[in-house]
């Protein structure tokens, strides 16, 4: 007997009960995004490796340590499983000339891949909702994206999620700050860990994002980027804050919030919670005005954010959210050759009327089938034996409490009876709701 194979570490199966939960979540997300005018875009899972090196930055943890990259043995092309979605989305917008027609509000949902140490809420294959707005220059779109997050938490019944914002300014402002940072960290070089030493002259801003507890005091006293911002960057940041204040949305300005990707400028933001341990960020993003030009397109402003689905699902469960899985309206029980032939026709006829039907397969006694019908969560059982089949009839049996009496009906009358009882049940629930 050959050895059983298992999934790759950090790449998890999502089994039916869990997958139904995910689908309910995704339906909520799609409805929320549609209400703000965002349209779906579907992107390849595999992209050319240079795309991520150019977009994310070569001196980043993602590019240096975490990407699943390989050489296509068929044509020698360097390819990478996407570690994030923005670069691919911008590539698609440029390739298909989408912004030339009009500004774009886009979203995508799908798998991302990073070779990290698997832990709660962080896996090597993980899922993101990515939201991108391209062609909008003002602070209004930044603020709207942040307000969108607040609405989604409300729609999902979540609380205790805090908003942190910062401004990274523009390239020349970051350059002046970078010089000051290098000087500061050089003066304290003996306190830096190996990772920070390595980044000192390549990407010192990322030192501020270090999770090493020994560096926290040092980083807290480092020169602040916000003190190097010019009037235009400060006006943009104030414009974002003004909309948030007008909306009554609490926030904290976190001067150490830099984000892990090199393409950000001006506004950056994170939604964080203390309910997921160390991995507390559930949604993050910001403005990336230079990325379209950086990837070969005509200069265009852009802003976006991403949400980790695994983390949000964990948070929903932590808050007690456990929606019941969808149940069929009807479980169709049948026994006997004639009955089984009729059962298929009845099932399809009910589906034609919009009724969800689970048709029993695999044989078995009426008793065992009724047990399965009860366990299915169906509202009704439709029972057909050869006696009923010979007269073109079926038994309609309510399976839930207060479902009414069992009826014997012509199969052509089943749909009307089921629909009528489902409507009555919905109206009763609304009256008592």
C-alpha positions as CSV (number, residue, x, y, z in Angstrom):
1,X,0.0,0.0,0.0
2,X,1.5,3.3,-1.0
3,X,2.0,6.1,1.5
4,X,-0.9,8.6,1.8
5,X,0.0,12.1,0.5
6,X,-0.8,15.2,2.5
7,X,-1.2,18.9,1.6
8,X,1.9,21.1,1.5
9,X,2.6,22.6,5.0
10,X,0.9,26.0,5.3
11,X,-1.5,25.2,2.3
12,X,-4.8,24.1,3.8
13,X,-7.9,22.3,2.5
14,X,-11.1,24.2,3.1
15,X,-13.7,21.5,3.8
16,X,-17.4,21.8,2.9
17,X,-18.7,23.2,6.2
18,X,-15.9,25.8,6.3
19,X,-16.3,26.5,2.6
20,X,-20.0,27.3,3.0
21,X,-19.0,29.8,5.7
22,X,-16.5,31.4,3.3
23,X,-19.1,31.7,0.5
24,X,-21.4,33.5,2.9
25,X,-18.5,35.9,3.7
26,X,-17.6,36.4,0.1
27,X,-21.3,37.2,-0.8
28,X,-21.3,39.9,1.9
29,X,-18.0,41.3,0.5
30,X,-19.1,41.3,-3.1
31,X,-22.4,43.1,-2.2
32,X,-20.4,45.7,-0.1
33,X,-18.0,46.3,-3.0
34,X,-20.7,46.6,-5.5
35,X,-22.4,49.2,-3.3
36,X,-19.3,51.4,-3.7
37,X,-19.1,51.0,-7.5
38,X,-16.2,48.4,-7.6
39,X,-16.1,45.9,-10.4
40,X,-14.4,42.4,-10.4
41,X,-11.2,41.6,-12.2
42,X,-9.7,38.1,-12.3
43,X,-6.0,37.8,-12.5
44,X,-3.4,35.0,-13.1
45,X,-2.0,33.3,-10.1
46,X,1.4,33.1,-11.8
47,X,3.2,36.3,-13.0
48,X,6.7,37.1,-14.4
49,X,9.2,37.3,-11.4
50,X,10.5,40.7,-12.5
51,X,7.0,42.2,-12.0
52,X,7.3,41.7,-8.2
53,X,10.9,42.6,-7.9
54,X,10.2,45.9,-9.7
55,X,6.9,46.6,-7.8
56,X,7.5,45.4,-4.3
57,X,11.2,46.2,-4.1
58,X,14.2,43.8,-4.2
59,X,15.2,44.6,-0.6
60,X,12.0,43.4,1.1
61,X,11.3,40.3,3.1
62,X,8.7,39.2,0.4
63,X,11.2,39.3,-2.5
64,X,14.2,38.2,-0.6
65,X,12.8,35.4,1.5
66,X,9.1,34.5,0.8
67,X,8.4,34.3,-2.9
68,X,7.7,30.9,-4.6
69,X,9.7,31.5,-7.7
70,X,10.8,29.0,-10.3
71,X,12.1,28.7,-13.9
72,X,9.5,27.3,-16.3
73,X,11.2,24.2,-17.7
74,X,9.4,24.5,-21.0
75,X,10.6,28.0,-22.0
76,X,13.1,29.1,-19.4
77,X,10.9,32.0,-18.2
78,X,11.3,33.2,-14.5
79,X,7.9,32.9,-12.9
80,X,6.4,33.5,-9.4
81,X,3.3,32.5,-7.6
82,X,1.8,35.9,-6.7
83,X,2.7,37.0,-3.1
84,X,0.2,39.9,-3.4
85,X,-2.3,41.2,-5.8
86,X,-1.6,44.9,-6.5
87,X,1.3,44.4,-8.9
88,X,-0.7,42.0,-11.1
89,X,-3.7,44.3,-11.1
90,X,-1.6,47.3,-12.2
91,X,0.1,45.1,-14.8
92,X,-3.4,44.1,-16.2
93,X,-4.6,47.8,-16.2
94,X,-1.5,48.9,-18.2
95,X,-1.6,45.9,-20.5
96,X,-5.3,46.4,-21.4
97,X,-5.1,50.2,-21.3
98,X,-8.0,50.4,-18.9
99,X,-7.3,53.8,-17.3
100,X,-7.2,55.5,-20.7
101,X,-10.9,55.1,-21.0
102,X,-11.8,56.2,-17.4
103,X,-10.7,55.9,-13.8
104,X,-11.1,52.3,-12.5
105,X,-12.5,50.9,-9.3
106,X,-11.6,47.2,-9.2
107,X,-11.5,44.3,-6.8
108,X,-10.2,40.7,-6.9
109,X,-10.5,37.7,-4.5
110,X,-8.1,34.8,-4.5
111,X,-5.0,32.9,-3.4
112,X,-1.7,34.5,-2.6
113,X,1.5,32.6,-1.8
114,X,4.4,33.4,0.6
115,X,6.9,31.0,2.2
116,X,6.4,32.1,5.8
117,X,6.3,30.3,9.1
118,X,2.7,29.0,9.3
119,X,0.8,30.3,12.3
120,X,-2.8,31.3,13.3
121,X,-4.2,33.6,10.6
122,X,-1.0,33.4,8.5
123,X,-0.4,30.6,6.0
124,X,1.8,29.9,2.9
125,X,-1.3,29.8,0.7
126,X,-3.7,32.5,1.9
127,X,-6.6,34.4,0.5
128,X,-7.1,38.1,0.0
129,X,-9.7,40.5,-1.0
130,X,-7.8,43.2,-3.0
131,X,-9.4,46.6,-3.8
132,X,-7.8,49.1,-6.1
133,X,-8.9,52.6,-7.4
134,X,-6.8,53.9,-10.3
135,X,-6.9,57.4,-11.8
136,X,-8.1,59.2,-8.6
137,X,-5.6,61.8,-7.2
138,X,-7.4,63.5,-4.3
139,X,-7.6,62.5,-0.6
140,X,-11.3,61.8,-1.0
141,X,-10.7,58.3,-2.5
142,X,-8.2,57.5,0.3
143,X,-10.8,58.5,2.9
144,X,-13.6,56.6,1.1
145,X,-11.5,53.4,1.2
146,X,-11.0,53.8,4.9
147,X,-14.7,54.4,5.5
148,X,-15.5,51.3,3.4
149,X,-13.6,49.2,5.9
150,X,-15.6,50.7,8.8
151,X,-18.9,49.8,7.0
152,X,-17.7,46.2,6.3
153,X,-16.9,45.6,10.0
154,X,-20.4,46.7,10.8
155,X,-21.9,44.5,8.1
156,X,-19.9,41.5,9.5
157,X,-20.9,42.3,13.1
158,X,-17.3,43.0,14.2
159,X,-16.1,45.5,16.8
160,X,-12.9,46.3,18.5
161,X,-11.1,47.0,15.2
162,X,-8.9,50.1,15.4
163,X,-7.8,52.4,12.6
164,X,-4.1,53.6,12.3
165,X,-3.1,56.0,9.6
166,X,0.1,57.7,8.5
167,X,1.6,59.6,5.5
168,X,4.7,58.5,3.8
169,X,4.9,61.7,1.7
170,X,6.6,61.8,-1.6
171,X,9.9,60.4,-2.9
172,X,12.0,63.5,-2.2
173,X,10.6,63.8,1.3
174,X,11.3,60.2,2.1
175,X,14.9,60.7,0.7
176,X,15.6,63.5,3.3
177,X,14.0,61.4,6.0
178,X,16.1,58.4,4.8
179,X,19.3,60.3,5.2
180,X,18.3,61.3,8.7
181,X,17.4,57.7,9.6
182,X,20.7,56.3,8.4
183,X,22.6,58.9,10.4
184,X,20.5,58.1,13.5
185,X,20.8,54.3,13.2
186,X,24.6,54.5,12.4
187,X,25.0,56.4,15.6
188,X,23.2,53.5,17.4
189,X,24.6,50.7,15.2
190,X,25.6,48.5,18.2
191,X,21.9,48.2,19.2
192,X,20.8,46.9,15.8
193,X,20.1,43.3,15.1
194,X,21.5,41.5,12.0
195,X,18.4,42.1,9.9
196,X,18.4,45.8,10.7
197,X,22.2,46.0,10.0
198,X,21.6,44.5,6.6
199,X,18.8,47.0,5.8
200,X,20.6,50.1,7.2
201,X,21.8,51.3,3.8
202,X,19.3,49.6,1.5
203,X,15.9,50.2,3.2
204,X,16.2,51.8,6.6
205,X,12.5,52.7,6.7
206,X,11.8,49.0,7.1
207,X,13.8,49.0,10.4
208,X,10.9,51.0,11.9
209,X,8.6,48.1,11.2
210,X,10.8,45.6,13.1
211,X,9.0,43.2,15.4
212,X,12.1,42.7,17.6
213,X,11.2,43.9,21.1
214,X,14.8,45.0,21.8
215,X,14.5,47.6,19.0
216,X,11.2,49.2,20.0
217,X,12.6,51.9,22.2
218,X,15.3,52.8,19.6
219,X,12.7,52.9,16.8
220,X,10.3,55.1,18.9
221,X,13.0,57.7,19.2
222,X,14.0,57.7,15.5
223,X,13.4,60.7,13.3
224,X,9.7,60.8,12.2
225,X,8.8,60.9,8.5
226,X,5.9,63.2,9.1
227,X,8.3,65.9,10.3
228,X,9.9,65.9,6.8
229,X,6.7,66.3,4.8
230,X,6.1,69.4,2.7
231,X,2.9,71.5,2.5
232,X,1.3,69.4,-0.3
233,X,1.8,66.1,1.4
234,X,0.5,67.6,4.7
235,X,-2.5,69.1,2.9
236,X,-3.3,65.7,1.4
237,X,-3.0,64.0,4.8
238,X,-5.2,66.6,6.5
239,X,-7.8,66.2,3.7
240,X,-8.0,62.5,4.6
241,X,-8.3,63.2,8.3
242,X,-10.9,65.9,7.8
243,X,-13.3,63.4,6.0
244,X,-12.7,60.8,8.8
245,X,-13.4,63.3,11.5
246,X,-16.6,64.6,9.7
247,X,-17.7,60.9,9.5
248,X,-17.1,60.5,13.2
249,X,-14.6,57.7,12.6
250,X,-11.9,57.4,15.4
251,X,-8.3,56.9,14.2
252,X,-4.7,57.1,15.5
253,X,-1.9,58.7,13.6
254,X,0.9,56.2,13.9
255,X,4.2,57.7,12.7
256,X,5.9,54.2,12.6
257,X,3.3,52.8,10.2
258,X,5.4,52.3,7.0
259,X,3.8,49.2,5.3
260,X,6.0,46.4,4.0
261,X,5.9,47.2,0.3
262,X,8.1,49.8,-1.4
263,X,5.5,51.2,-3.8
264,X,3.5,53.2,-1.2
265,X,3.4,57.0,-0.9
266,X,1.3,59.6,0.9
267,X,-1.6,57.9,2.8
268,X,-1.1,54.5,4.4
269,X,-3.5,52.8,6.8
270,X,-4.1,49.6,8.8
271,X,-7.1,48.2,10.6
272,X,-5.9,46.2,13.6
273,X,-7.3,44.1,16.4
274,X,-5.8,42.5,19.5
275,X,-8.0,39.4,19.2
276,X,-5.7,37.5,16.8
277,X,-2.5,37.4,18.8
278,X,0.6,38.9,17.2
279,X,-1.0,38.9,13.7
280,X,-3.3,41.8,14.5
281,X,-3.6,43.5,11.1
282,X,-6.7,42.4,9.1
283,X,-6.8,45.1,6.5
284,X,-4.1,47.4,5.2
285,X,-3.3,49.6,2.2
286,X,-2.6,53.1,1.0
287,X,-1.7,55.2,-2.0
288,X,0.8,54.1,-4.6
289,X,0.9,56.9,-7.2
290,X,4.2,55.9,-8.7
291,X,3.5,52.2,-9.4
292,X,1.7,52.6,-12.8
293,X,4.6,54.5,-14.3
294,X,7.1,52.2,-12.5
295,X,5.6,49.2,-14.3
296,X,5.7,50.8,-17.7
297,X,2.4,52.7,-17.9
298,X,1.6,56.4,-18.2
299,X,1.8,58.2,-14.8
300,X,-1.5,57.7,-12.9
301,X,-2.5,58.1,-9.3
302,X,-3.7,55.0,-7.5
303,X,-4.9,53.8,-4.1
304,X,-5.9,50.4,-2.7
305,X,-6.0,47.9,0.2
306,X,-6.1,44.2,0.9
307,X,-7.8,42.1,3.5
308,X,-6.7,38.6,4.7
309,X,-9.8,36.3,4.5
310,X,-8.4,33.7,6.9
311,X,-7.9,36.4,9.5
312,X,-11.3,37.9,9.0
313,X,-13.0,34.4,9.2
314,X,-11.1,33.8,12.4
315,X,-12.3,37.1,13.8
316,X,-15.9,36.4,12.8
317,X,-15.7,33.1,14.6
318,X,-14.1,34.7,17.6
319,X,-17.0,37.1,17.8
320,X,-19.5,34.2,17.8
321,X,-20.4,34.4,14.1
322,X,-21.4,30.9,13.0
323,X,-24.0,31.1,10.3
324,X,-25.9,27.9,9.6
325,X,-25.0,26.2,6.4
326,X,-27.5,26.3,3.6
327,X,-30.1,23.5,3.7
328,X,-32.2,22.2,0.9
329,X,-35.9,22.9,0.7
330,X,-36.7,19.3,0.0
331,X,-35.1,15.9,0.6
332,X,-36.6,13.4,-2.0
333,X,-37.1,9.9,-0.6
334,X,-37.9,7.0,-3.0
335,X,-37.9,3.2,-3.1
336,X,-38.7,0.9,-5.9
337,X,-37.9,1.0,-9.6
338,X,-41.0,2.9,-10.7
339,X,-40.6,5.3,-7.8
340,X,-37.0,6.0,-8.5
341,X,-37.7,6.8,-12.2
342,X,-40.4,9.2,-11.2
343,X,-38.3,10.7,-8.4
344,X,-35.8,12.1,-11.0
345,X,-38.5,13.7,-13.0
346,X,-40.1,15.2,-9.8
347,X,-36.7,16.6,-8.6
348,X,-36.0,18.3,-11.9
349,X,-39.6,19.7,-12.0
350,X,-39.3,21.2,-8.5
351,X,-35.9,22.7,-9.4
352,X,-37.5,24.3,-12.4
353,X,-39.7,26.2,-9.9
354,X,-36.7,27.4,-7.9
355,X,-37.0,24.8,-5.1
356,X,-33.7,23.3,-3.8
357,X,-33.9,19.5,-3.9
358,X,-31.5,16.9,-2.5
359,X,-32.4,13.6,-4.2
360,X,-31.5,10.5,-2.2
361,X,-28.9,8.3,-3.9
362,X,-27.5,5.0,-2.9
363,X,-30.7,3.0,-2.0
364,X,-31.7,1.9,1.5
365,X,-35.0,1.5,3.4
366,X,-37.6,4.2,3.9
367,X,-36.5,4.4,7.5
368,X,-32.8,5.0,6.8
369,X,-33.6,7.5,4.0
370,X,-35.9,9.5,6.4
371,X,-33.1,9.6,8.9
372,X,-30.9,11.1,6.2
373,X,-33.7,13.5,5.3
374,X,-33.9,14.7,8.9
375,X,-30.1,15.2,9.1
376,X,-30.0,17.2,5.9
377,X,-31.8,20.2,7.5
378,X,-34.4,20.1,4.7
379,X,-37.7,21.7,5.4
380,X,-39.7,19.0,3.7
381,X,-39.4,15.3,2.7
382,X,-41.1,14.3,-0.5
383,X,-41.7,10.5,-0.3
384,X,-42.4,8.3,-3.4
385,X,-42.9,4.6,-3.3
386,X,-44.1,2.3,-6.1
387,X,-47.7,2.7,-4.8
388,X,-47.5,6.5,-5.1
389,X,-45.7,6.2,-8.5
390,X,-48.5,4.1,-10.0
391,X,-51.0,6.9,-9.3
392,X,-48.6,9.8,-10.0
393,X,-48.6,10.9,-6.4
394,X,-46.2,11.7,-3.6
395,X,-46.2,12.3,0.2
396,X,-45.2,15.7,1.3
397,X,-43.9,15.5,4.9
398,X,-42.8,18.6,6.9
399,X,-39.6,17.9,8.8
400,X,-39.4,21.0,11.0
401,X,-41.5,21.8,14.0
402,X,-44.9,23.4,13.4
403,X,-44.6,22.5,9.7
404,X,-48.2,21.3,9.3
405,X,-49.7,18.0,8.4
406,X,-48.4,15.4,6.0
407,X,-50.2,15.6,2.6
408,X,-50.7,13.2,-0.3
409,X,-50.6,15.2,-3.5
410,X,-50.4,14.7,-7.2
411,X,-46.7,15.3,-8.2
412,X,-47.8,18.2,-10.4
413,X,-49.2,20.0,-7.3
414,X,-46.1,19.5,-5.2
415,X,-44.4,22.7,-6.2
416,X,-47.3,25.0,-5.4
417,X,-47.8,23.4,-2.0
418,X,-44.1,23.7,-1.1
419,X,-43.8,27.3,-2.2
420,X,-47.0,28.2,-0.4
421,X,-45.8,26.7,2.9
422,X,-42.3,28.3,2.5
423,X,-43.9,31.7,2.0
424,X,-46.2,31.2,5.0
425,X,-43.2,30.2,7.1
426,X,-41.2,33.3,6.1
427,X,-44.1,35.6,6.9
428,X,-44.4,34.0,10.4
429,X,-40.7,34.5,11.0
430,X,-41.0,38.2,10.1
431,X,-44.0,38.7,12.4
432,X,-42.1,37.2,15.3
433,X,-38.7,38.6,14.4
